[in-house]
Amino acid sequence: MQSLSANIVALLPEYILTIAGILIMLFEPLLPSGSSRKPLGWLAVAGTVAAGLASWYQLGFGTLHAFYGTIQVDAFSVFFHLLIAAIVLVTLLSSLDYFEGNATHAGEYFALVLFGAVGMMFMTCSVELLMVFIGLEISSISTYIMAGFRKGKATGVEASIKYFLLGSFATAFFLYGIALAFGATGSTSITAISQALGSSTTPRLAFLSLAMILIGLGFKVSAAPFHVWTPDVYQGAPAPVVGMMSTAPKMAAFAVLLRITFLGFAGMEHRWSALIWVLAALSMTIGNLGALLQRDVKRLLAYSSIAHAGYLLVAFTAFPQDGIAAACFYAAAYSAMQVGAFTVITQLTGYDEHIRTLDDYAGLALKRPVLAAVFGFFLLSLIGIPFTGGFFGKFYVFTAALHSDRVWLAVIGLLNSGVACFYYLRVLGALYSRQPREDTDLATSPLTVPAAVALTFTAVATLLLGIAPGRIISLAQRSATAASAPATTITNASR
């Protein structure tokens, strides 16, 4: 009985989200054709809030093992559970009115968002590579479908197909890496891999397995050179989906990568840190240089997300305690400002998204001053202006790199931050220093209460992470301790 209850507590947020998603799928056919699907959206919101509260409840149990040691709930997994729940909540609030009058399948969308969140949360608490793979597939399948959710748009279909094909290819690398890890160590448990590598006679095979895993996860976080899908998919997918896709799945993949590198392959840090050094430098440089050439705002932010994946990878080259804590904090800061920016785009462009380029955003401050101000604030945070979460996140990451003697990588990051100023300020210039175009088909409907709550939440979070980051830093440091400490005992919950 104790084992049963512990297994339930360990996956309580995932159970809640799954039940809510199933209820949405059951209720959706019962609603009259053509009627609003908002009640289903509110059910999804309630399920997400309940899952977030369940994740917070899990903090009181310390480190909890379940399902024969394949699931480990600790401060690290709870940190990412809360982050994913917050991202999903903002996504749902911003898209409650997105499908009104445009799509009859909105109920499916709300369910897919919840099912995707289940996979992401499952990834962050799994310490068994095959369980990580299951969570990755649950998350990926949901996002593949959501990327092409605007079925009448050719760009949406293109985005979904490209994401599916390249994602399947990357998943094959990840699965092959798991097979090689089993061949090198005799186990697919991250803790067992760490213990086996201490006496392994096949370090080259183990490093090859890690390289394959890095390729698979590199696609999910859109790190260069595995980024080619990102601009096209972000351009064609619905704006609220892009806001979620560019944050939540990435953070889940980064959480898995943190566990695998700093715990599973900790004994080979001198090898994989050099590889990640190269990936970080490439991602920052290619992302920022690519963004300089963009006129489409969603494509610009797509290249920007590649660069930010590089900034976050910088933390992987630091010492474990500093690196993991910096990565966790940067994940929270980036998620707040990125999902907030796409929430603004969702409200401005509507379902059809007729405004796309910088010229279409010209003079927005005269037409929608509040949205322009909030959008500008998120752009300033993405630059890394002081008193924003983006500034403190970069400061934390680059400081961790300097403490670990990664001076040149920190210099490359600072130079790329300077390059990023140009294209972010170009968007700000279009908002405030140019006259609006008369033919711009800008969504003029008033800001709804759910969207206003979502924007307020992300803006306040971005601000607080810049001026009062103490609590998040404390939780990030606690997460770092949990992520880098191997599990030496298995509780009754896993037996």
C-alpha positions, 0 to 999 in steps of 0.5 A: 500500500505504501508503494502504491501511494508513493507511485501515485504521488511521484507522478501526481501532476502527470496523472492530473493532466492526463485525466483532464486531457481525457475528460476534454476528449470525452466532452468535446463530441457532446458539445453542439456543433459550432458552439464555443469550446471555451469551457474545454479550455477552462477545464484545461486551465484548471487541470494545469493549475492543479498539476502545478499545485501537485508539483509544489506539494511534491517538494515536501517529500524530498527525494522520492523514487518510484516504479522500480527506481525509474522515476525520481522526484526531487527539487530538480524535477519539481523545478521543471514541473513548475516551469512547464506548468507555468508555460502551459498555463500561459499558453492556454490563457492566451489561446482561449479566444484564438480558435473562436469562429475559426476552427471546430477542433479547438477541444482537440488542441486543449487536450493535445497541450495537456498531453504534451505537458505530460510527456515533458514532465515525464522526461524531467523526472525520469532517470531511466533512458527508456522512460525518457524516450517514452516521455519524449515521444509523448511530447513530440507527437503532440507538438507535431500535430499542434504545429499544423493545427491551422489545417487550411494554411499551407505553411501550417501543413509544411511546418508539421511535416518538416517538424515530424520528419526531422524530429523522427530522424533525430529521435532515431539518433537518441534511441541509437544512443540509448542502445550504445549506452546499454552496450557500453555499460550494461544498463540504461539507468542514468545512475547505473551508467554513472557507476559503470563508467567508473570501471568501464573498458569501453569509454569510446563506445560510451562517448559515442553513445553520448554523442548520439544522445546529444544529436537527438536532444540537440534537435529538440533544443534547436541547437546549431547545427541541428537547427534547420527546422526551426525557422520554417516550423516557427513561421508556419505554426500557430503563434500560441503553439510557437510560444509553447514549442519554443520553451516547454519542450526545450526546457524538458530536453535541457533537464534531461541533458543536465541529468545525463551529462552531469550525473550519468556521464560525469566521469567523461566531463573532460570530453563532452564539455569540449563538444558542448563548448563547440555547440554553444559557440555555433548556436550563439553565432549562427542564431544571431547572424541568421536573425540579422537577415530576417524581416518576418518577426516569427522567423527572427524570434526563431533564430533568436531562440537558437542563439538563446539555446547557445547561451543556455548551453554555456552553463553546461561547460561550467562546474556542476553546481554553478552550471546546473543552477545557472541553466535552471535560472536561465531556463526560467528567465528565457521561458517567461520572456519568450512565451510572453513575446509570443502571447503578444504576437497572438493577440496582435495577429489573430488566427489568420496572422496577416501581419508578419513582417517588420513593416506590418509592425510599424507604428504599433505603439500608436494603434495598440500602445499597451501591447507595444509597451509589453512587447518592447519590454520582452524584447529588452529582456531578450537583449539582456537589459538590466533589471530584467530576467534576461540580464540576470540570466545571462549574467549568471550563465557567463559568471559560471563560465568564467568561474570555470575558466571558460573565458573565450566562450564567455567572450563569444557570448558577450559579443553575440549579445552585442550583435543581438541588440541590433535586430531586437532594437530594429523591431523596437524601432519599427514599433515606436519610430515609424508611421503605421501602414494604412493597409495593415490588417491588425487585430483590433479586438480588445484584450480579453481578461485571460490574455491580460492575465497571461501577459501580466503573469509573464511580464511580472515574472520577467521583471521579478527575475531581474530585480528580485531573483533570490527565491528562484536562485535558491530553488535553482541551487537546490535543484543543482544539488539534487541533479548532481547527486547520485541516488545511493538508496532506493526507497520502498516506493520503488520495490 
